[in-house]
């Protein structure tokens, strides 16, 4: 975990079944609480933001 003046980065690894055995996702939170996540699959980085669900 990395922190600086309220900002932080946390990386989690998920165990999967199928084509990808493990998936690492980095979760970024800025000092103003803006947040997003990023993961790399097949050499491509995918950035994700929160959205409504349900």
PDB file of N, H, CA, C and O in Angstrom:
ATOM      1  N   UNK A   1       0.848  -1.175   0.000  1.00  0.00           N
ATOM      2  CA  UNK A   1       0.000   0.000   0.000  1.00  0.00           C
ATOM      3  C   UNK A   1       0.893   1.238   0.000  1.00  0.00           C
ATOM      4  O   UNK A   1       1.919   1.272   0.679  1.00  0.00           O
ATOM      5  N   UNK A   2       0.493   2.262  -0.772  1.00  0.00           N
ATOM      6  H   UNK A   2      -0.340   2.234  -1.324  1.00  0.00           H
ATOM      7  CA  UNK A   2       1.213   3.524  -0.849  1.00  0.00           C
ATOM      8  C   UNK A   2       0.280   4.626  -0.386  1.00  0.00           C
ATOM      9  O   UNK A   2      -0.877   4.660  -0.805  1.00  0.00           O
ATOM     10  N   UNK A   3       0.752   5.542   0.478  1.00  0.00           N
ATOM     11  H   UNK A   3       1.692   5.515   0.818  1.00  0.00           H
ATOM     12  CA  UNK A   3      -0.042   6.683   0.936  1.00  0.00           C
ATOM     13  C   UNK A   3       0.788   7.947   0.842  1.00  0.00           C
ATOM     14  O   UNK A   3       1.990   7.932   1.105  1.00  0.00           O
ATOM     15  N   UNK A   4       0.136   9.053   0.464  1.00  0.00           N
ATOM     16  H   UNK A   4      -0.841   9.065   0.251  1.00  0.00           H
ATOM     17  CA  UNK A   4       0.798  10.350   0.435  1.00  0.00           C
ATOM     18  C   UNK A   4      -0.260  11.429   0.566  1.00  0.00           C
ATOM     19  O   UNK A   4      -1.053  11.631  -0.353  1.00  0.00           O
ATOM     20  N   UNK A   5      -0.283  12.129   1.702  1.00  0.00           N
ATOM     21  H   UNK A   5       0.361  11.965   2.449  1.00  0.00           H
ATOM     22  CA  UNK A   5      -1.204  13.247   1.930  1.00  0.00           C
ATOM     23  C   UNK A   5      -2.654  12.855   1.637  1.00  0.00           C
ATOM     24  O   UNK A   5      -3.381  13.613   0.995  1.00  0.00           O
ATOM     25  N   UNK A   6      -3.072  11.692   2.098  1.00  0.00           N
ATOM     26  H   UNK A   6      -2.482  11.077   2.620  1.00  0.00           H
ATOM     27  CA  UNK A   6      -4.454  11.257   1.925  1.00  0.00           C
ATOM     28  C   UNK A   6      -4.682  10.395   0.702  1.00  0.00           C
ATOM     29  O   UNK A   6      -5.717   9.737   0.605  1.00  0.00           O
ATOM     30  N   UNK A   7      -3.742  10.377  -0.241  1.00  0.00           N
ATOM     31  H   UNK A   7      -2.900  10.911  -0.162  1.00  0.00           H
ATOM     32  CA  UNK A   7      -3.881   9.527  -1.425  1.00  0.00           C
ATOM     33  C   UNK A   7      -3.321   8.152  -1.100  1.00  0.00           C
ATOM     34  O   UNK A   7      -2.406   8.023  -0.286  1.00  0.00           O
ATOM     35  N   UNK A   8      -3.872   7.128  -1.737  1.00  0.00           N
ATOM     36  H   UNK A   8      -4.615   7.233  -2.398  1.00  0.00           H
ATOM     37  CA  UNK A   8      -3.326   5.792  -1.520  1.00  0.00           C
ATOM     38  C   UNK A   8      -3.549   4.893  -2.727  1.00  0.00           C
ATOM     39  O   UNK A   8      -4.457   5.113  -3.529  1.00  0.00           O
ATOM     40  N   UNK A   9      -2.705   3.882  -2.837  1.00  0.00           N
ATOM     41  H   UNK A   9      -1.967   3.704  -2.185  1.00  0.00           H
ATOM     42  CA  UNK A   9      -2.827   2.854  -3.860  1.00  0.00           C
ATOM     43  C   UNK A   9      -2.762   1.507  -3.152  1.00  0.00           C
ATOM     44  O   UNK A   9      -1.841   1.244  -2.379  1.00  0.00           O
ATOM     45  N   UNK A  10      -3.745   0.662  -3.421  1.00  0.00           N
ATOM     46  H   UNK A  10      -4.494   0.875  -4.049  1.00  0.00           H
ATOM     47  CA  UNK A  10      -3.793  -0.677  -2.847  1.00  0.00           C
ATOM     48  C   UNK A  10      -3.900  -1.659  -4.002  1.00  0.00           C
ATOM     49  O   UNK A  10      -4.742  -1.488  -4.883  1.00  0.00           O
ATOM     50  N   UNK A  11      -3.058  -2.684  -4.010  1.00  0.00           N
ATOM     51  H   UNK A  11      -2.374  -2.823  -3.294  1.00  0.00           H
ATOM     52  CA  UNK A  11      -3.110  -3.706  -5.055  1.00  0.00           C
ATOM     53  C   UNK A  11      -3.565  -5.020  -4.444  1.00  0.00           C
ATOM     54  O   UNK A  11      -3.003  -5.483  -3.451  1.00  0.00           O
ATOM     55  N   UNK A  12      -4.586  -5.615  -5.045  1.00  0.00           N
ATOM     56  H   UNK A  12      -5.042  -5.239  -5.851  1.00  0.00           H
ATOM     57  CA  UNK A  12      -5.115  -6.901  -4.604  1.00  0.00           C
ATOM     58  C   UNK A  12      -4.994  -7.904  -5.739  1.00  0.00           C
ATOM     59  O   UNK A  12      -5.114  -7.546  -6.911  1.00  0.00           O
ATOM     60  N   UNK A  13      -4.758  -9.154  -5.390  1.00  0.00           N
ATOM     61  H   UNK A  13      -4.660  -9.445  -4.439  1.00  0.00           H
ATOM     62  CA  UNK A  13      -4.687 -10.224  -6.381  1.00  0.00           C
ATOM     63  C   UNK A  13      -5.847 -11.173  -6.147  1.00  0.00           C
ATOM     64  O   UNK A  13      -6.061 -11.648  -5.032  1.00  0.00           O
ATOM     65  N   UNK A  14      -6.593 -11.446  -7.211  1.00  0.00           N
ATOM     66  H   UNK A  14      -6.419 -11.060  -8.117  1.00  0.00           H
ATOM     67  CA  UNK A  14      -7.756 -12.317  -7.151  1.00  0.00           C
ATOM     68  C   UNK A  14      -7.430 -13.644  -7.820  1.00  0.00           C
ATOM     69  O   UNK A  14      -6.813 -13.668  -8.885  1.00  0.00           O
ATOM     70  N   UNK A  15      -7.839 -14.744  -7.205  1.00  0.00           N
ATOM     71  H   UNK A  15      -8.341 -14.725  -6.341  1.00  0.00           H
ATOM     72  CA  UNK A  15      -7.681 -16.069  -7.801  1.00  0.00           C
ATOM     73  C   UNK A  15      -8.890 -16.327  -8.691  1.00  0.00           C
ATOM     74  O   UNK A  15     -10.030 -16.137  -8.267  1.00  0.00           O
ATOM     75  N   UNK A  16      -8.644 -16.756  -9.915  1.00  0.00           N
ATOM     76  H   UNK A  16      -7.718 -16.910 -10.260  1.00  0.00           H
ATOM     77  CA  UNK A  16      -9.711 -16.973 -10.889  1.00  0.00           C
ATOM     78  C   UNK A  16      -9.647 -18.406 -11.415  1.00  0.00           C
ATOM     79  O   UNK A  16      -8.615 -19.071 -11.327  1.00  0.00           O
ATOM     80  N   UNK A  17     -10.752 -18.858 -11.954  1.00  0.00           N
ATOM     81  H   UNK A  17     -11.590 -18.317 -12.026  1.00  0.00           H
ATOM     82  CA  UNK A  17     -10.759 -20.124 -12.674  1.00  0.00           C
ATOM     83  C   UNK A  17     -11.024 -19.807 -14.134  1.00  0.00           C
ATOM     84  O   UNK A  17     -11.862 -18.960 -14.443  1.00  0.00           O
ATOM     85  N   UNK A  18     -10.334 -20.461 -15.015  1.00  0.00           N
ATOM     86  H   UNK A  18      -9.653 -21.149 -14.764  1.00  0.00           H
ATOM     87  CA  UNK A  18     -10.513 -20.195 -16.438  1.00  0.00           C
ATOM     88  C   UNK A  18      -9.210 -19.782 -17.075  1.00  0.00           C
ATOM     89  O   UNK A  18      -8.138 -20.234 -16.671  1.00  0.00           O
ATOM     90  N   UNK A  19      -9.300 -18.918 -18.078  1.00  0.00           N
ATOM     91  H   UNK A  19     -10.170 -18.551 -18.407  1.00  0.00           H
ATOM     92  CA  UNK A  19      -8.141 -18.527 -18.880  1.00  0.00           C
ATOM     93  C   UNK A  19      -7.104 -17.747 -18.068  1.00  0.00           C
ATOM     94  O   UNK A  19      -5.908 -17.843 -18.345  1.00  0.00           O
ATOM     95  N   UNK A  20      -7.545 -16.981 -17.074  1.00  0.00           N
ATOM     96  H   UNK A  20      -8.516 -16.903 -16.849  1.00  0.00           H
ATOM     97  CA  UNK A  20      -6.640 -16.195 -16.234  1.00  0.00           C
ATOM     98  C   UNK A  20      -6.638 -16.820 -14.844  1.00  0.00           C
ATOM     99  O   UNK A  20      -7.687 -16.912 -14.207  1.00  0.00           O
ATOM    100  N   UNK A  21      -5.475 -17.248 -14.367  1.00  0.00           N
ATOM    101  H   UNK A  21      -4.622 -17.173 -14.884  1.00  0.00           H
ATOM    102  CA  UNK A  21      -5.406 -17.878 -13.051  1.00  0.00           C
ATOM    103  C   UNK A  21      -5.390 -16.859 -11.930  1.00  0.00           C
ATOM    104  O   UNK A  21      -5.996 -17.081 -10.882  1.00  0.00           O
ATOM    105  N   UNK A  22      -4.695 -15.728 -12.139  1.00  0.00           N
ATOM    106  H   UNK A  22      -4.203 -15.547 -12.991  1.00  0.00           H
ATOM    107  CA  UNK A  22      -4.639 -14.661 -11.157  1.00  0.00           C
ATOM    108  C   UNK A  22      -4.851 -13.330 -11.853  1.00  0.00           C
ATOM    109  O   UNK A  22      -4.442 -13.144 -12.999  1.00  0.00           O
ATOM    110  N   UNK A  23      -5.489 -12.412 -11.157  1.00  0.00           N
ATOM    111  H   UNK A  23      -5.821 -12.563 -10.226  1.00  0.00           H
ATOM    112  CA  UNK A  23      -5.748 -11.085 -11.693  1.00  0.00           C
ATOM    113  C   UNK A  23      -5.388 -10.073 -10.619  1.00  0.00           C
ATOM    114  O   UNK A  23      -5.981 -10.079  -9.541  1.00  0.00           O
ATOM    115  N   UNK A  24      -4.418  -9.199 -10.901  1.00  0.00           N
ATOM    116  H   UNK A  24      -3.937  -9.195 -11.777  1.00  0.00           H
ATOM    117  CA  UNK A  24      -4.035  -8.148  -9.965  1.00  0.00           C
ATOM    118  C   UNK A  24      -4.728  -6.860 -10.368  1.00  0.00           C
ATOM    119  O   UNK A  24      -4.725  -6.472 -11.536  1.00  0.00           O
ATOM    120  N   UNK A  25      -5.326  -6.200  -9.376  1.00  0.00           N
ATOM    121  H   UNK A  25      -5.329  -6.516  -8.427  1.00  0.00           H
ATOM    122  CA  UNK A  25      -6.031  -4.946  -9.615  1.00  0.00           C
ATOM    123  C   UNK A  25      -5.476  -3.900  -8.656  1.00  0.00           C
ATOM    124  O   UNK A  25      -5.387  -4.146  -7.453  1.00  0.00           O
ATOM    125  N   UNK A  26      -5.102  -2.733  -9.183  1.00  0.00           N
ATOM    126  H   UNK A  26      -5.175  -2.533 -10.160  1.00  0.00           H
ATOM    127  CA  UNK A  26      -4.630  -1.623  -8.362  1.00  0.00           C
ATOM    128  C   UNK A  26      -5.783  -0.646  -8.179  1.00  0.00           C
ATOM    129  O   UNK A  26      -6.403  -0.215  -9.150  1.00  0.00           O
ATOM    130  N   UNK A  27      -6.063  -0.303  -6.933  1.00  0.00           N
ATOM    131  H   UNK A  27      -5.559  -0.654  -6.143  1.00  0.00           H
ATOM    132  CA  UNK A  27      -7.123   0.637  -6.587  1.00  0.00           C
ATOM    133  C   UNK A  27      -6.467   1.938  -6.140  1.00  0.00           C
ATOM    134  O   UNK A  27      -5.677   1.947  -5.196  1.00  0.00           O
ATOM    135  N   UNK A  28      -6.796   3.045  -6.823  1.00  0.00           N
ATOM    136  H   UNK A  28      -7.438   3.038  -7.590  1.00  0.00           H
ATOM    137  CA  UNK A  28      -6.212   4.353  -6.562  1.00  0.00           C
ATOM    138  C   UNK A  28      -7.269   5.248  -5.925  1.00  0.00           C
ATOM    139  O   UNK A  28      -8.392   5.338  -6.420  1.00  0.00           O
ATOM    140  N   UNK A  29      -6.904   5.914  -4.817  1.00  0.00           N
ATOM    141  H   UNK A  29      -5.991   5.841  -4.415  1.00  0.00           H
ATOM    142  CA  UNK A  29      -7.792   6.887  -4.181  1.00  0.00           C
ATOM    143  C   UNK A  29      -6.993   8.167  -3.980  1.00  0.00           C
ATOM    144  O   UNK A  29      -5.950   8.154  -3.327  1.00  0.00           O
ATOM    145  N   UNK A  30      -7.480   9.274  -4.541  1.00  0.00           N
ATOM    146  H   UNK A  30      -8.327   9.285  -5.072  1.00  0.00           H
ATOM    147  CA  UNK A  30      -6.806  10.564  -4.423  1.00  0.00           C
ATOM    148  C   UNK A  30      -7.179  11.231  -3.102  1.00  0.00           C
ATOM    149  O   UNK A  30      -8.107  10.795  -2.420  1.00  0.00           O
ATOM    150  N   UNK A  31      -6.458  12.279  -2.750  1.00  0.00           N
ATOM    151  H   UNK A  31      -5.705  12.633  -3.304  1.00  0.00           H
ATOM    152  CA  UNK A  31      -6.717  13.008  -1.508  1.00  0.00           C
ATOM    153  C   UNK A  31      -8.138  13.568  -1.468  1.00  0.00           C
ATOM    154  O   UNK A  31      -8.712  13.722  -0.390  1.00  0.00           O
ATOM    155  N   UNK A  32      -8.713  13.876  -2.646  1.00  0.00           N
ATOM    156  H   UNK A  32      -8.247  13.751  -3.521  1.00  0.00           H
ATOM    157  CA  UNK A  32     -10.089  14.400  -2.692  1.00  0.00           C
ATOM    158  C   UNK A  32     -11.124  13.277  -2.782  1.00  0.00           C
ATOM    159  O   UNK A  32     -12.294  13.537  -3.060  1.00  0.00           O
ATOM    160  N   UNK A  33     -10.703  12.037  -2.552  1.00  0.00           N
ATOM    161  H   UNK A  33      -9.752  11.825  -2.326  1.00  0.00           H
ATOM    162  CA  UNK A  33     -11.530  10.828  -2.543  1.00  0.00           C
ATOM    163  C   UNK A  33     -11.999  10.378  -3.924  1.00  0.00           C
ATOM    164  O   UNK A  33     -12.810   9.457  -4.025  1.00  0.00           O
ATOM    165  N   UNK A  34     -11.505  11.008  -4.990  1.00  0.00           N
ATOM    166  H   UNK A  34     -10.846  11.756  -4.908  1.00  0.00           H
ATOM    167  CA  UNK A  34     -11.767  10.479  -6.328  1.00  0.00           C
ATOM    168  C   UNK A  34     -11.059   9.135  -6.415  1.00  0.00           C
ATOM    169  O   UNK A  34      -9.957   8.983  -5.887  1.00  0.00           O
ATOM    170  N   UNK A  35     -11.676   8.155  -7.074  1.00  0.00           N
ATOM    171  H   UNK A  35     -12.571   8.278  -7.503  1.00  0.00           H
ATOM    172  CA  UNK A  35     -11.047   6.838  -7.105  1.00  0.00           C
ATOM    173  C   UNK A  35     -11.265   6.153  -8.443  1.00  0.00           C
ATOM    174  O   UNK A  35     -12.221   6.436  -9.166  1.00  0.00           O
ATOM    175  N   UNK A  36     -10.353   5.247  -8.748  1.00  0.00           N
ATOM    176  H   UNK A  36      -9.577   5.017  -8.161  1.00  0.00           H
ATOM    177  CA  UNK A  36     -10.496   4.387  -9.910  1.00  0.00           C
ATOM    178  C   UNK A  36      -9.616   3.164  -9.700  1.00  0.00           C
ATOM    179  O   UNK A  36      -8.827   3.107  -8.757  1.00  0.00           O
ATOM    180  N   UNK A  37      -9.757   2.208 -10.569  1.00  0.00           N
ATOM    181  H   UNK A  37     -10.398   2.254 -11.336  1.00  0.00           H
ATOM    182  CA  UNK A  37      -8.963   0.980 -10.498  1.00  0.00           C
ATOM    183  C   UNK A  37      -8.369   0.715 -11.873  1.00  0.00           C
ATOM    184  O   UNK A  37      -8.866   1.210 -12.885  1.00  0.00           O
ATOM    185  N   UNK A  38      -7.294  -0.076 -11.898  1.00  0.00           N
ATOM    186  H   UNK A  38      -6.890  -0.478 -11.077  1.00  0.00           H
ATOM    187  CA  UNK A  38      -6.662  -0.447 -13.161  1.00  0.00           C
ATOM    188  C   UNK A  38      -6.144  -1.868 -13.059  1.00  0.00           C
ATOM    189  O   UNK A  38      -5.677  -2.308 -12.008  1.00  0.00           O
ATOM    190  N   UNK A  39      -6.238  -2.576 -14.179  1.00  0.00           N
ATOM    191  H   UNK A  39      -6.617  -2.219 -15.032  1.00  0.00           H
ATOM    192  CA  UNK A  39      -5.698  -3.935 -14.243  1.00  0.00           C
ATOM    193  C   UNK A  39      -5.098  -4.137 -15.624  1.00  0.00           C
ATOM    194  O   UNK A  39      -5.476  -3.461 -16.581  1.00  0.00           O
ATOM    195  N   UNK A  40      -4.162  -5.072 -15.721  1.00  0.00           N
ATOM    196  H   UNK A  40      -3.855  -5.622 -14.944  1.00  0.00           H
ATOM    197  CA  UNK A  40      -3.519  -5.367 -16.993  1.00  0.00           C
ATOM    198  C   UNK A  40      -3.883  -6.783 -17.410  1.00  0.00           C
ATOM    199  O   UNK A  40      -3.683  -7.739 -16.661  1.00  0.00           O
ATOM    200  N   UNK A  41      -4.424  -6.901 -18.625  1.00  0.00           N
ATOM    201  H   UNK A  41      -4.586  -6.124 -19.234  1.00  0.00           H
ATOM    202  CA  UNK A  41      -4.784  -8.206 -19.175  1.00  0.00           C
ATOM    203  C   UNK A  41      -4.199  -8.287 -20.577  1.00  0.00           C
ATOM    204  O   UNK A  41      -4.471  -7.433 -21.421  1.00  0.00           O
ATOM    205  N   UNK A  42      -3.404  -9.304 -20.820  1.00  0.00           N
ATOM    206  H   UNK A  42      -3.183  -9.998 -20.134  1.00  0.00           H
ATOM    207  CA  UNK A  42      -2.828  -9.507 -22.146  1.00  0.00           C
ATOM    208  C   UNK A  42      -2.009  -8.338 -22.638  1.00  0.00           C
ATOM    209  O   UNK A  42      -2.004  -8.056 -23.837  1.00  0.00           O
ATOM    210  N   UNK A  43      -1.307  -7.640 -21.737  1.00  0.00           N
ATOM    211  H   UNK A  43      -1.311  -7.869 -20.763  1.00  0.00           H
ATOM    212  CA  UNK A  43      -0.466  -6.522 -22.124  1.00  0.00           C
ATOM    213  C   UNK A  43      -1.200  -5.207 -22.289  1.00  0.00           C
ATOM    214  O   UNK A  43      -0.576  -4.199 -22.623  1.00  0.00           O
ATOM    215  N   UNK A  44      -2.514  -5.184 -22.064  1.00  0.00           N
ATOM    216  H   UNK A  44      -3.020  -6.002 -21.792  1.00  0.00           H
ATOM    217  CA  UNK A  44      -3.305  -3.965 -22.173  1.00  0.00           C
ATOM    218  C   UNK A  44      -3.792  -3.550 -20.791  1.00  0.00           C
ATOM    219  O   UNK A  44      -4.349  -4.366 -20.057  1.00  0.00           O
ATOM    220  N   UNK A  45      -3.582  -2.273 -20.431  1.00  0.00           N
ATOM    221  H   UNK A  45      -3.129  -1.610 -21.027  1.00  0.00           H
ATOM    222  CA  UNK A  45      -4.055  -1.754 -19.149  1.00  0.00           C
ATOM    223  C   UNK A  45      -5.499  -1.280 -19.325  1.00  0.00           C
ATOM    224  O   UNK A  45      -5.812  -0.542 -20.259  1.00  0.00           O
ATOM    225  N   UNK A  46      -6.356  -1.706 -18.427  1.00  0.00           N
ATOM    226  H   UNK A  46      -6.101  -2.305 -17.668  1.00  0.00           H
ATOM    227  CA  UNK A  46      -7.767  -1.338 -18.435  1.00  0.00           C
ATOM    228  C   UNK A  46      -8.044  -0.477 -17.205  1.00  0.00           C
ATOM    229  O   UNK A  46      -7.911  -0.950 -16.076  1.00  0.00           O
ATOM    230  N   UNK A  47      -8.428   0.779 -17.413  1.00  0.00           N
ATOM    231  H   UNK A  47      -8.536   1.163 -18.330  1.00  0.00           H
ATOM    232  CA  UNK A  47      -8.790   1.671 -16.311  1.00  0.00           C
ATOM    233  C   UNK A  47     -10.282   1.579 -16.087  1.00  0.00           C
ATOM    234  O   UNK A  47     -11.061   1.528 -17.038  1.00  0.00           O
ATOM    235  N   UNK A  48     -10.680   1.557 -14.824  1.00  0.00           N
ATOM    236  H   UNK A  48     -10.047   1.598 -14.051  1.00  0.00           H
ATOM    237  CA  UNK A  48     -12.104   1.419 -14.481  1.00  0.00           C
ATOM    238  C   UNK A  48     -12.483   2.512 -13.481  1.00  0.00           C
ATOM    239  O   UNK A  48     -11.699   2.845 -12.592  1.00  0.00           O
ATOM    240  N   UNK A  49     -13.667   3.058 -13.628  1.00  0.00           N
ATOM    241  H   UNK A  49     -14.304   2.787 -14.350  1.00  0.00           H
ATOM    242  CA  UNK A  49     -14.201   4.025 -12.681  1.00  0.00           C
ATOM    243  C   UNK A  49     -15.496   3.474 -12.103  1.00  0.00           C
ATOM    244  O   UNK A  49     -16.122   2.586 -12.682  1.00  0.00           O
ATOM    245  N   UNK A  50     -15.889   4.011 -10.953  1.00  0.00           N
ATOM    246  H   UNK A  50     -15.381   4.732 -10.482  1.00  0.00           H
ATOM    247  CA  UNK A  50     -17.135   3.563 -10.340  1.00  0.00           C
ATOM    248  C   UNK A  50     -18.333   4.062 -11.121  1.00  0.00           C
ATOM    249  O   UNK A  50     -18.299   5.141 -11.712  1.00  0.00           O
ATOM    250  N   UNK A  51     -19.377   3.279 -11.118  1.00  0.00           N
ATOM    251  H   UNK A  51     -19.405   2.402 -10.638  1.00  0.00           H
ATOM    252  CA  UNK A  51     -20.619   3.666 -11.766  1.00  0.00           C
ATOM    253  C   UNK A  51     -21.786   3.109 -10.995  1.00  0.00           C
ATOM    254  O   UNK A  51     -21.610   2.238 -10.144  1.00  0.00           O
ATOM    255  N   UNK A  52     -22.966   3.594 -11.277  1.00  0.00           N
ATOM    256  H   UNK A  52     -23.109   4.302 -11.969  1.00  0.00           H
ATOM    257  CA  UNK A  52     -24.153   3.081 -10.576  1.00  0.00           C
ATOM    258  C   UNK A  52     -24.418   1.625 -10.947  1.00  0.00           C
ATOM    259  O   UNK A  52     -24.144   1.198 -12.068  1.00  0.00           O
ATOM    260  N   UNK A  53     -24.939   0.894 -10.016  1.00  0.00           N
ATOM    261  H   UNK A  53     -25.162   1.241  -9.105  1.00  0.00           H
ATOM    262  CA  UNK A  53     -25.308  -0.492 -10.271  1.00  0.00           C
ATOM    263  C   UNK A  53     -26.631  -0.801  -9.590  1.00  0.00           C
ATOM    264  O   UNK A  53     -27.117  -0.050  -8.745  1.00  0.00           O
ATOM    265  N   UNK A  54     -27.176  -1.899  -9.977  1.00  0.00           N
ATOM    266  H   UNK A  54     -26.781  -2.509 -10.664  1.00  0.00           H
ATOM    267  CA  UNK A  54     -28.400  -2.363  -9.317  1.00  0.00           C
ATOM    268  C   UNK A  54     -29.622  -1.921  -9.912  1.00  0.00           C
ATOM    269  O   UNK A  54     -30.702  -2.260  -9.427  1.00  0.00           O
TER     270      UNK A  54
END
